[in-house]
Amino acid sequence: MTISVIIPYYNPDCNPETDSLLIRAAKSAQDNLAGFCDYEIIIVNDGSPADPPIDSIADANVRYIRREHGMLGATRNTGIDNATGDMVAFLDADDCYYPVSLAPCIKAMQETGADLLGFGMKRVTEGELPLRPSSKAPSFSKPVTGNYYMRTHNLPGSACRYLIKTSLVRNNNLRFMENAYIEDEEFTPRMMHFSLSYIETSIPAYAYCTRSGSIITDVSQRMIEAKSADTIKALSSLVRFREEHGSESHEGLDRKISYLAMDHIRRTLRRKDWPTAVRQQIPELCSMGLFPLRCKDGSIGFKIYSSLSRCRAGLLLLHLAETFYK
């Protein structure tokens, strides 16, 4: 059993801190996997002007690839194309794995024959590092299909919280959206749709390290507009995917699409220019058949949100709630 850990790297300003975070990420994968299984760490430089100083982690298991800038999705696709492992995992360069967290997950996949495994992801600050191993032994759910899971759960969007059989990706030609900011939300539902045996554990294996200046924390108007446009692009892609696979059971996919449309409305209502933005976004959702919001398996909260979003007074109330709770 071999695992390929794909780490995108982008450092347009040649910032030494970015390089240090990359080394930390790669080392966390090495420390988890060395001596347990065969592995490779694929670092993909997404068009940065300089190469990172990876001498401290360089060994036969570390591969380094350069490509032209195409953003996170394109970089991950390059990693997929070059992966030789039986499993793949995605690790962002500013994040890291918890110590002794991957081995139990890999073992569980081997024992159950699962093609996809989800593990816990915990948001941490720099003050909480270095990380300690979890004090609890992980327990794993019984295998279910991805469609069943999406029908009964809110699907976490980040592709970084999964161990994925490489055959699941390659046999279904799964690719990330390129030159976009919402690539995970479009990739993960399609991946889950094809999964015939999904298991998960709530024990954290992935540390999502928050820091200022990242894409996630960028609230500039330019970034807000870009993410809004990319969300519409992701929703459009998922609707086409659903239509192409209309003969297959896709209740779970329908639920995920509806919830993603709701999340898009929620983000729109948090904007300072929300009345104008809503008038622009609602017709886009209507054209895809995603508004009014509807989902037969939706929660009570979803149904209340759907009802309120259908009128001006309800949108105002939701805007006030989003502003207060964001």
Backbone torsions as a table, in degrees:
resi	resn	phi	psi	omega
1	MET	NA	124.9	179.6
2	THR	-123.0	138.9	177.6
3	ILE	-118.1	137.1	176.6
4	SER	-107.3	118.5	177.0
5	VAL	-101.7	118.2	-174.5
6	ILE	-102.1	120.9	-178.1
7	ILE	-119.4	107.7	174.0
8	PRO	-72.2	144.2	-179.5
9	TYR	-133.0	125.4	177.6
10	TYR	-141.2	117.1	-176.8
11	ASN	-140.4	73.7	-175.0
12	PRO	-65.5	-23.8	-177.1
13	ASP	-99.3	5.1	-178.1
14	CYS	53.9	45.2	-177.8
15	ASN	-78.6	122.2	179.5
16	PRO	-59.4	-31.4	179.4
17	GLU	-64.2	-39.7	178.1
18	THR	-62.1	-40.4	177.2
19	ASP	-63.8	-41.7	179.6
20	SER	-63.0	-39.3	178.6
21	LEU	-65.8	-39.2	177.0
22	LEU	-59.3	-45.7	180.0
23	ILE	-61.7	-42.1	178.4
24	ARG	-60.7	-43.6	-180.0
25	ALA	-62.0	-50.5	-177.7
26	ALA	-62.7	-40.0	-179.0
27	LYS	-66.9	-34.2	178.5
28	SER	-64.6	-34.5	175.9
29	ALA	-71.0	-43.7	177.9
30	GLN	-58.3	-47.5	-177.1
31	ASP	-63.3	-31.7	179.1
32	ASN	-73.8	-36.4	-166.3
33	LEU	-105.3	-26.7	-177.3
34	ALA	-60.8	128.4	179.6
35	GLY	85.3	-8.2	178.8
36	PHE	-103.7	-45.9	-179.5
37	CYS	-153.6	167.7	173.6
38	ASP	-70.5	142.9	-177.5
39	TYR	-154.0	163.0	170.3
40	GLU	-139.4	142.6	174.7
41	ILE	-111.8	117.6	-177.0
42	ILE	-106.3	108.7	177.0
43	ILE	-95.3	121.1	-177.2
44	VAL	-112.7	113.4	178.8
45	ASN	-80.9	116.0	-175.4
46	ASP	-88.8	56.4	175.0
47	GLY	79.9	19.2	175.4
48	SER	-66.7	147.9	-175.8
49	PRO	-68.0	-24.3	-177.4
50	ALA	-128.6	159.0	176.6
51	ASP	-84.0	144.8	178.5
52	PRO	-74.1	151.2	178.9
53	PRO	-80.6	87.7	-173.0
54	ILE	-101.8	17.3	-178.6
55	ASP	-57.8	-35.6	-175.6
56	SER	-69.2	-18.1	179.6
57	ILE	-116.7	1.3	-174.5
58	ALA	-68.5	125.9	170.0
59	ASP	-156.7	-173.2	-174.9
60	ALA	-66.0	-17.1	-177.5
61	ASN	-92.2	-5.4	-177.7
62	VAL	-104.0	123.5	178.5
63	ARG	-115.7	142.0	-177.4
64	TYR	-125.8	128.2	-176.4
65	ILE	-130.1	137.8	172.9
66	ARG	-106.0	145.9	173.9
67	ARG	-148.3	165.6	176.3
68	GLU	-72.5	158.2	-174.2
69	HIS	-65.3	124.9	177.8
70	GLY	-142.2	9.4	-179.0
71	MET	72.5	-178.6	-166.4
72	LEU	-59.8	-42.9	-178.0
73	GLY	-61.3	-45.0	179.8
74	ALA	-64.2	-38.2	-179.5
75	THR	-65.7	-42.5	176.7
76	ARG	-64.9	-38.2	177.4
77	ASN	-61.2	-40.3	176.7
78	THR	-62.2	-40.4	176.9
79	GLY	-62.2	-43.5	178.1
80	ILE	-59.9	-44.8	-178.2
81	ASP	-60.7	-29.4	-175.3
82	ASN	-102.7	-2.4	-177.5
83	ALA	-72.2	139.1	177.5
84	THR	-114.8	-0.9	-175.8
85	GLY	-78.9	162.9	174.6
86	ASP	-76.2	-23.0	175.5
87	MET	-127.3	154.5	172.0
88	VAL	-126.6	150.2	174.6
89	ALA	-140.8	147.3	-179.8
90	PHE	-110.6	127.0	-179.5
91	LEU	-128.4	117.2	177.5
92	ASP	-71.8	148.0	-170.5
93	ALA	-67.6	-18.6	178.9
94	ASP	-100.4	7.7	177.9
95	ASP	-113.0	-176.2	178.5
96	CYS	-161.2	167.5	177.5
97	TYR	-94.6	147.7	170.7
98	TYR	-67.1	146.1	177.5
99	PRO	-60.3	142.9	174.3
100	VAL	54.2	38.0	-176.3
101	SER	-107.9	-28.7	-174.5
102	LEU	-81.3	-34.4	-175.5
103	ALA	-57.0	-47.6	178.8
104	PRO	-61.8	-33.6	179.9
105	CYS	-68.9	-44.5	178.2
106	ILE	-62.7	-42.1	179.4
107	LYS	-62.7	-40.9	179.4
108	ALA	-64.1	-38.7	177.9
109	MET	-64.8	-40.6	179.3
110	GLN	-64.8	-43.0	-175.4
111	GLU	-71.9	-33.9	-177.2
112	THR	-94.4	-17.0	-175.0
113	GLY	75.0	16.1	-179.8
114	ALA	-63.1	147.2	175.9
115	ASP	-97.7	-5.0	-178.0
116	LEU	-155.3	136.8	178.3
117	LEU	-134.6	133.0	176.3
118	GLY	-107.5	134.1	177.6
119	PHE	-121.4	168.6	-177.9
120	GLY	-67.0	146.0	174.8
121	MET	-125.7	125.8	-176.5
122	LYS	-121.3	132.3	176.7
123	ARG	-77.4	127.7	-179.2
124	VAL	-131.7	158.5	175.4
125	THR	-105.9	167.7	180.0
126	GLU	-60.4	-29.5	179.9
127	GLY	-69.5	-16.5	179.6
128	GLU	-91.9	2.1	-179.9
129	LEU	-99.0	149.9	1.4
130	PRO	-74.0	157.1	-175.3
131	LEU	-83.3	152.6	175.0
132	ARG	-107.5	149.8	175.8
133	PRO	-60.5	151.6	176.7
134	SER	-64.2	140.9	179.7
135	SER	-80.1	-9.6	-178.4
136	LYS	-106.0	139.7	173.5
137	ALA	-74.5	134.4	-176.6
138	PRO	-70.3	141.1	169.8
139	SER	-114.7	150.7	-172.7
140	PHE	-121.7	145.1	179.2
141	SER	-72.0	165.6	173.9
142	LYS	-74.4	149.0	-179.0
143	PRO	-63.7	137.3	172.7
144	VAL	-136.6	165.4	174.4
145	THR	-74.7	155.9	178.0
146	GLY	-62.6	-36.0	179.4
147	ASN	-63.1	-42.6	178.7
148	TYR	-63.5	-42.5	-178.9
149	TYR	-61.7	-46.2	-178.8
150	MET	-65.5	-29.4	179.8
151	ARG	-72.8	-23.9	-174.0
152	THR	-115.8	-1.1	-178.3
153	HIS	-139.9	158.7	168.0
154	ASN	-82.0	115.6	-173.0
155	LEU	-75.3	119.0	173.3
156	PRO	-63.2	133.0	-172.0
157	GLY	-80.4	-29.5	-171.3
158	SER	-65.3	127.4	177.1
159	ALA	-70.9	-14.3	-177.0
160	CYS	-75.5	-11.2	-177.1
161	ARG	-97.3	22.4	-178.1
162	TYR	-130.1	146.1	161.0
163	LEU	-100.5	130.8	-168.8
164	ILE	-127.6	128.6	171.5
165	LYS	-62.0	130.3	-179.1
166	THR	-60.0	-33.9	179.4
167	SER	-63.1	-32.9	177.8
168	LEU	-62.7	-39.0	-179.9
169	VAL	-72.8	-49.2	-172.2
170	ARG	-74.6	-40.8	-177.8
171	ASN	-65.9	-24.2	-178.4
172	ASN	-110.8	11.0	176.8
173	ASN	50.3	48.0	-179.6
174	LEU	-79.4	126.9	179.7
175	ARG	-136.1	154.2	175.4
176	PHE	-87.1	149.9	168.5
177	MET	-60.2	139.0	179.5
178	GLU	-106.5	155.1	-178.6
179	ASN	53.6	46.5	-178.5
180	ALA	-147.8	159.1	-178.9
181	TYR	-99.4	-13.1	-174.2
182	ILE	-113.9	40.3	-173.5
183	GLU	-67.3	-34.4	-178.0
184	ASP	-65.0	-43.5	-175.5
185	GLU	-64.6	-21.8	177.4
186	GLU	-90.7	-33.5	-176.7
187	PHE	-77.6	-47.4	-170.5
188	THR	-63.0	-42.6	177.7
189	PRO	-62.7	-36.9	178.3
190	ARG	-67.7	-41.2	176.7
191	MET	-59.9	-47.6	-179.0
192	MET	-64.2	-37.1	179.4
193	HIS	-57.7	-38.1	-177.1
194	PHE	-84.8	-12.6	-177.1
195	SER	-69.9	128.6	177.4
196	LEU	-99.3	-12.0	-178.7
197	SER	-151.6	96.5	-177.6
198	TYR	-111.4	133.5	173.6
199	ILE	-129.0	162.4	179.3
200	GLU	-152.7	162.6	172.8
201	THR	-137.3	147.1	179.9
202	SER	-87.3	-11.7	179.9
203	ILE	-62.0	129.3	-177.2
204	PRO	-68.9	130.8	172.0
205	ALA	-115.0	-22.0	-173.3
206	TYR	-117.2	126.2	177.0
207	ALA	-100.7	113.1	178.0
208	TYR	-90.3	105.1	-170.8
209	CYS	-91.9	112.6	-179.0
210	THR	-81.1	139.2	176.9
211	ARG	-154.0	151.4	179.7
212	SER	-69.7	148.9	177.6
213	GLY	89.3	-2.9	179.1
214	SER	-81.5	168.3	178.7
215	ILE	-61.4	-38.3	-177.2
216	ILE	-63.6	-37.8	-176.0
217	THR	-91.4	-1.9	-179.8
218	ASP	-76.3	114.4	-178.6
219	VAL	-113.7	23.7	177.6
220	SER	-66.4	156.2	-179.9
221	GLN	-60.6	-38.5	178.8
222	ARG	-60.3	-44.0	-179.4
223	MET	-69.3	-38.8	177.9
224	ILE	-59.7	-45.8	179.5
225	GLU	-63.4	-41.5	-178.1
226	ALA	-65.6	-44.1	-179.5
227	LYS	-66.5	-35.5	178.1
228	SER	-64.0	-46.3	178.9
229	ALA	-64.2	-38.4	-179.4
230	ASP	-71.2	-30.7	176.8
231	THR	-66.4	-42.0	175.4
232	ILE	-61.0	-40.9	178.0
233	LYS	-62.2	-42.6	179.5
234	ALA	-65.0	-43.8	179.0
235	LEU	-62.6	-42.5	178.5
236	SER	-60.8	-41.4	178.8
237	SER	-64.3	-42.0	-179.5
238	LEU	-67.9	-36.0	177.1
239	VAL	-64.6	-43.0	177.0
240	ARG	-63.3	-41.4	178.6
241	PHE	-60.3	-43.6	178.7
242	ARG	-61.3	-41.4	179.7
243	GLU	-66.7	-37.3	179.0
244	GLU	-67.7	-25.0	-178.8
245	HIS	-114.6	37.2	-176.4
246	GLY	-64.7	-22.8	-179.9
247	SER	-80.1	-9.0	-178.9
248	GLU	-98.1	157.7	175.6
249	SER	-68.7	124.9	-176.3
250	HIS	-142.7	34.6	177.2
251	GLU	-61.0	-38.8	179.6
252	GLY	-65.2	-41.0	178.0
253	LEU	-63.7	-40.2	177.1
254	ASP	-58.7	-43.3	-179.3
255	ARG	-63.9	-44.4	-179.6
256	LYS	-63.0	-41.8	179.3
257	ILE	-62.0	-42.9	-179.8
258	SER	-64.4	-40.9	179.8
259	TYR	-69.6	-34.6	177.2
260	LEU	-67.6	-37.4	175.1
261	ALA	-63.3	-40.6	176.9
262	MET	-63.5	-43.3	178.8
263	ASP	-60.8	-35.9	178.5
264	HIS	-65.0	-42.0	176.7
265	ILE	-64.0	-40.4	179.9
266	ARG	-60.7	-45.6	179.0
267	ARG	-64.4	-37.1	179.3
268	THR	-64.2	-38.6	-179.1
269	LEU	-71.8	-14.2	177.4
270	ARG	-85.9	-9.5	-177.1
271	ARG	-75.2	151.9	177.6
272	LYS	-65.6	-32.9	180.0
273	ASP	-97.6	36.0	-169.9
274	TRP	-58.4	-38.3	-179.9
275	PRO	-60.0	-44.9	178.7
276	THR	-66.7	-43.1	-178.1
277	ALA	-63.4	-40.2	178.8
278	VAL	-62.4	-42.8	179.5
279	ARG	-62.5	-28.1	178.1
280	GLN	-82.1	-39.0	-172.0
281	GLN	-81.7	-37.2	-177.4
282	ILE	-58.1	-46.1	177.4
283	PRO	-59.6	-35.1	177.2
284	GLU	-61.4	-44.7	179.3
285	LEU	-67.7	-38.4	177.9
286	CYS	-60.9	-40.1	-178.0
287	SER	-63.9	-22.7	178.3
288	MET	-98.4	3.6	-178.9
289	GLY	74.6	24.1	-175.5
290	LEU	-107.0	3.2	176.3
291	PHE	-143.1	134.9	2.0
292	PRO	-59.9	150.7	179.5
293	LEU	-62.9	135.3	177.2
294	ARG	-149.7	141.6	177.9
295	CYS	-164.6	115.1	-175.7
296	LYS	-67.1	-24.2	178.8
297	ASP	-101.7	14.5	-177.4
298	GLY	-71.5	155.7	178.4
299	SER	-72.8	171.7	176.3
300	ILE	-61.7	-41.0	178.5
301	GLY	-59.7	-41.1	178.2
302	PHE	-62.5	-44.0	-177.3
303	LYS	-66.1	-37.0	176.3
304	ILE	-65.7	-44.8	179.2
305	TYR	-61.1	-43.0	179.0
306	SER	-59.0	-44.1	-178.8
307	SER	-65.0	-44.8	-178.5
308	LEU	-67.9	-30.9	-175.2
309	SER	-73.5	-5.5	-174.8
310	ARG	-88.2	-5.2	-179.4
311	CYS	-137.3	161.2	-176.0
312	ARG	-63.7	-42.7	180.0
313	ALA	-64.1	-40.1	178.7
314	GLY	-64.9	-40.4	177.8
315	LEU	-63.7	-39.0	176.9
316	LEU	-62.3	-43.8	179.1
317	LEU	-63.0	-42.3	179.1
318	LEU	-66.4	-37.2	176.7
319	HIS	-60.8	-44.7	179.3
320	LEU	-63.0	-40.2	179.4
321	ALA	-66.2	-43.2	-179.5
322	GLU	-65.7	-38.7	179.0
323	THR	-64.8	-37.8	-177.5
324	PHE	-73.9	-40.1	-172.0
325	TYR	-97.6	-3.1	-174.8
326	LYS	-68.5	NA	NA
